[in-house]
Amino acid sequence: MVGTVTDFARAFGTALEDHLRTKGMTQSEAAEQLGLGKNGVARLSTYFNDVKAGKQAGRRATPSAEFLYLVCSKLKFEFEYNGCKISMATLSSNGSRPTKLAEQLPLPFDRQFNLTDDAGTVSISIRRPAGKVEVSVSLKAIS
Protein backbone atom coordinates (compact mmCIF):
# COMPACT_ATOMS: atom_id res chain seq x y z
CA MET A 1 0.00 0.00 0.00
CA VAL A 2 1.40 3.37 -0.99
CA GLY A 3 1.16 6.07 1.64
CA THR A 4 0.91 9.81 1.34
CA VAL A 5 3.21 12.54 2.58
CA THR A 6 0.70 13.15 5.37
CA ASP A 7 0.82 9.46 6.35
CA PHE A 8 4.63 9.55 6.38
CA ALA A 9 4.73 12.70 8.53
CA ARG A 10 2.33 11.16 11.05
CA ALA A 11 4.25 7.84 11.13
CA PHE A 12 7.56 9.68 11.57
CA GLY A 13 6.26 11.88 14.39
CA THR A 14 4.66 8.99 16.23
CA ALA A 15 7.76 6.80 15.89
CA LEU A 16 10.09 9.60 17.03
CA GLU A 17 7.89 10.40 20.01
CA ASP A 18 7.83 6.69 20.97
CA HIS A 19 11.62 6.51 20.54
CA LEU A 20 12.18 9.45 22.89
CA ARG A 21 9.76 8.00 25.44
CA THR A 22 11.50 4.59 25.29
CA LYS A 23 14.90 6.25 25.80
CA GLY A 24 13.53 8.36 28.68
CA MET A 25 14.53 11.52 26.80
CA THR A 26 12.61 14.79 26.92
CA GLN A 27 12.06 17.01 23.88
CA SER A 28 14.47 19.54 25.43
CA GLU A 29 17.19 16.91 25.77
CA ALA A 30 16.61 15.70 22.23
CA ALA A 31 16.72 19.25 20.85
CA GLU A 32 19.99 19.84 22.70
CA GLN A 33 21.54 16.60 21.39
CA LEU A 34 20.45 17.52 17.87
CA GLY A 35 21.97 20.99 18.19
CA LEU A 36 18.71 22.72 17.28
CA GLY A 37 19.28 25.77 19.48
CA LYS A 38 16.67 27.87 21.30
CA ASN A 39 13.79 26.94 19.00
CA GLY A 40 14.60 23.22 19.04
CA VAL A 41 11.68 22.12 21.22
CA ALA A 42 9.25 24.12 19.09
CA ARG A 43 10.65 22.51 15.96
CA LEU A 44 10.39 19.01 17.41
CA SER A 45 6.81 19.61 18.52
CA THR A 46 5.81 20.28 14.88
CA TYR A 47 6.52 16.59 14.21
CA PHE A 48 4.57 15.38 17.25
CA ASN A 49 1.46 17.58 17.09
CA ASP A 50 -1.07 18.36 14.39
CA VAL A 51 -1.43 21.93 13.13
CA LYS A 52 -4.53 23.39 14.83
CA ALA A 53 -5.81 25.87 12.22
CA GLY A 54 -5.53 27.01 8.62
CA LYS A 55 -5.06 25.01 5.43
CA GLN A 56 -2.65 22.61 7.15
CA ALA A 57 -5.02 21.84 10.05
CA GLY A 58 -4.83 18.21 11.11
CA ARG A 59 -1.44 17.67 9.46
CA ARG A 60 2.07 17.40 10.81
CA ALA A 61 5.35 18.79 9.53
CA THR A 62 7.15 16.51 7.07
CA PRO A 63 10.83 16.02 7.96
CA SER A 64 13.47 16.92 5.39
CA ALA A 65 16.10 14.38 4.38
CA GLU A 66 18.68 16.36 6.36
CA PHE A 67 16.53 16.25 9.49
CA LEU A 68 15.95 12.50 9.07
CA TYR A 69 19.71 11.98 8.82
CA LEU A 70 20.33 14.18 11.86
CA VAL A 71 17.75 12.37 14.02
CA CYS A 72 18.92 8.91 12.93
CA SER A 73 22.60 9.71 13.48
CA LYS A 74 22.41 11.69 16.74
CA LEU A 75 19.54 9.88 18.47
CA LYS A 76 20.07 6.36 17.03
CA PHE A 77 16.50 6.61 15.73
CA GLU A 78 15.03 4.15 13.23
CA PHE A 79 11.55 3.27 12.05
CA GLU A 80 9.72 1.38 9.36
CA TYR A 81 7.25 2.92 6.95
CA ASN A 82 5.41 0.94 4.25
CA GLY A 83 7.96 -1.86 4.44
CA CYS A 84 10.98 0.47 4.19
CA LYS A 85 13.31 0.75 7.16
CA ILE A 86 14.70 4.21 7.76
CA SER A 87 17.80 4.23 9.94
CA MET A 88 21.38 5.45 10.04
CA ALA A 89 22.45 2.31 8.17
CA THR A 90 20.02 2.88 5.30
CA LEU A 91 20.62 6.63 5.10
CA SER A 92 24.42 6.41 5.03
CA SER A 93 24.78 3.42 2.72
CA ASN A 94 25.91 5.50 -0.29
CA GLY A 95 23.29 3.90 -2.49
CA SER A 96 24.02 0.33 -1.48
CA ARG A 97 21.34 -1.53 0.41
CA PRO A 98 21.89 -3.82 3.38
CA THR A 99 21.71 -7.49 2.54
CA LYS A 100 18.16 -8.67 3.04
CA LEU A 101 16.31 -11.80 2.09
CA ALA A 102 14.00 -11.46 -0.88
CA GLU A 103 10.37 -11.02 0.04
CA GLN A 104 7.15 -11.39 -1.88
CA LEU A 105 5.62 -8.04 -2.73
CA PRO A 106 1.86 -7.69 -3.07
CA LEU A 107 0.61 -6.67 -6.51
CA PRO A 108 -2.99 -5.62 -5.94
CA PHE A 109 -5.05 -5.89 -9.14
CA ASP A 110 -8.79 -6.24 -8.78
CA ARG A 111 -9.99 -6.11 -12.38
CA GLN A 112 -10.78 -8.97 -14.71
CA PHE A 113 -7.77 -10.25 -16.62
CA ASN A 114 -7.57 -13.06 -19.16
CA LEU A 115 -4.15 -13.99 -20.55
CA THR A 116 -5.62 -16.24 -23.25
CA ASP A 117 -7.65 -13.39 -24.75
CA ASP A 118 -6.12 -10.68 -26.96
CA ALA A 119 -7.96 -7.95 -25.04
CA GLY A 120 -5.56 -7.97 -22.05
CA THR A 121 -1.80 -7.48 -22.27
CA VAL A 122 1.13 -8.05 -19.95
CA SER A 123 4.41 -6.19 -20.21
CA ILE A 124 7.44 -6.97 -18.05
CA SER A 125 10.69 -5.02 -18.06
CA ILE A 126 13.82 -5.69 -16.04
CA ARG A 127 16.63 -3.22 -15.30
CA ARG A 128 19.81 -4.05 -13.42
CA PRO A 129 21.37 -0.85 -12.07
CA ALA A 130 24.42 -1.36 -9.88
CA GLY A 131 23.56 -3.36 -6.77
CA LYS A 132 19.88 -4.02 -7.45
CA VAL A 133 17.29 -5.37 -9.85
CA GLU A 134 14.23 -3.35 -10.87
CA VAL A 135 11.22 -5.20 -12.28
CA SER A 136 8.23 -3.40 -13.80
CA VAL A 137 5.03 -5.26 -14.52
CA SER A 138 2.27 -3.61 -16.52
CA LEU A 139 -1.17 -5.20 -16.82
CA LYS A 140 -3.79 -3.84 -19.17
CA ALA A 141 -7.24 -4.96 -18.15
CA ILE A 142 -10.15 -5.59 -20.45
CA SER A 143 -13.08 -3.23 -20.18
HUTA-V542195 format. One record per pair of residues at least 24 apart in sequence whose ideal C-beta (glycine too) atoms are under 7 Angstrom apart, sorted by sequence separation. I is the first residue (numbers start at 1). J is the second residue. D is the distance in whole Angstrom. If there is no record, write none. Layout:
BEGIN
i: {I | I}
j: {J | J}
d: {D | D}
END
This chain:
BEGIN
i: {117 | 113 | 113 | 114 | 112 | 107 | 109 | 111 | 112 | 16 | 17 | 13 | 97 | 12 | 13 | 96 | 97 | 34 | 95 | 34 | 34 | 33 | 33 | 30 | 13 | 9 | 10 | 9 | 12 | 9 | 6 | 9 | 8 | 16 | 19 | 5 | 19 | 16 | 15 | 12 | 11 | 8 | 3 | 3 | 2 | 1}
j: {142 | 139 | 141 | 142 | 141 | 137 | 139 | 141 | 142 | 47 | 48 | 47 | 131 | 47 | 48 | 131 | 132 | 70 | 131 | 71 | 74 | 74 | 75 | 75 | 60 | 59 | 60 | 60 | 63 | 61 | 59 | 62 | 62 | 71 | 75 | 62 | 77 | 77 | 79 | 79 | 81 | 81 | 81 | 82 | 82 | 82}
d: {7 | 6 | 6 | 7 | 6 | 7 | 6 | 4 | 6 | 6 | 5 | 4 | 7 | 6 | 5 | 5 | 7 | 6 | 7 | 7 | 5 | 5 | 6 | 6 | 5 | 7 | 6 | 4 | 6 | 6 | 6 | 4 | 7 | 7 | 7 | 5 | 5 | 6 | 4 | 7 | 5 | 6 | 7 | 5 | 7 | 7}
END
